[in-house]
C-alpha cells in the first residue's frame, strides 16, 4: 500500500512534511510506503538529512506549488505539475491508495471534484472533522466547511457519509446520528433542518437519534453530528480555540489535549471515489504523521468502496 503526501503543502513545508513523513514511515514500516510529491531540489536534501530513516520513502517530482493565497480552481487548472495536481493524478490512476495535503484547502477540494470525482449519487462531498468525547474516542462532525449552505437532502447524505466513516474507520458498531439544531424537539430549527429531520428519521441506513444541541457535542448522545458547513466550521474553530486558550493559560487536561488538531492530523473529504485528507495549514511534523496514519486507516478500511456501494444501492 502507498500513501501520498504533498511535500510542498503547509506553512512549514517542505521541512515539516518531510519530518512528518519520516515519522509515519517508521510507524507504518511493513504495512505501507510513504510517497512524497514535490520539488526534488527542495525535498531531496531534507530526506538525506534523515539518513537511513528515510530510505523507504519514495519521491515523485512536481515542479509547481499552489500557494495558500491563490485562487483554487484557476491555480489547479493552470498548474498541472503542482504537487496537489500530481497527487490527485496518482490517486486517480491507482498508483497510491490515499493522498494527504496541508496545502491550499480550496485546491484540494477542486482536485477532489474534478479528478477523482464525487461518488455517483452523492450530491456534494463533505469535509469531516473529529470531536473528542468525554467517555473516550472521537465523534464525526460534518460538514465543516465545504458546503456553507445545504439542502435537506445534502444533510441527510452527510448523515450517511459520517455514519459509514464512524463504523468502518472508527470501529463504532451502530453509530448514533444527531442533527445539530437550536433545540431538541422535532419541530425546531429552520425550514432546512426541519425537512432534513424528516428525511433522516426514515432513512433505513441510519440510527438517527434526533436533534442535538451544542452542549451535546462532546458527550455520548451522538457519534455523528450533522450540520451545514457554515455551522460546522464555526463549531470546529471554537473547539480549536478552547485548546489554544488552555495552552496560553498553562492549563493541562488529557481530555482537552484531544482538541489539538495535531492529535488527528487532518480532515477527510467524504463522498469522493477515493481517499483524500486535508491537513491544517500550520501542520507540524506530528500532525503530518497523524494525517498519513489516518490516510492509511481509511485505505485499509475500504471506506471509499463502502460509500460507493451504499450510494449505488
Buried (B, 14 or more C-beta within 10 A) or exposed (E): EBBBBBBBBBEBBBBBBBBBBBBBBEEBEEEBBBBBBBBBEBBBEBBEEBEEEBEBBEBBBBEBBBBBEBBBBEBBEEBEEBBBBBBBBBBBEEEBBBBBBBBBBBBBBBBBBBBBBBBEEBBBBBBBBBBBBEEEBBBBBBBBBBBEEBBBEBBBBBBBBBBBBBBBBBEBEEBBBBBBBEEEEEEBBEEBBBBBBEBBBEBEBBBBBBBBBEEBBBEEBBBBBBBBBBBBBEBBEEBBEEBEEBBEEEEEEEEBBBBBBBBBBBBBBBBBBBBBBBBBBEBBBBBBBBBBBBBBBBBBBBBBEBBBEBBEE
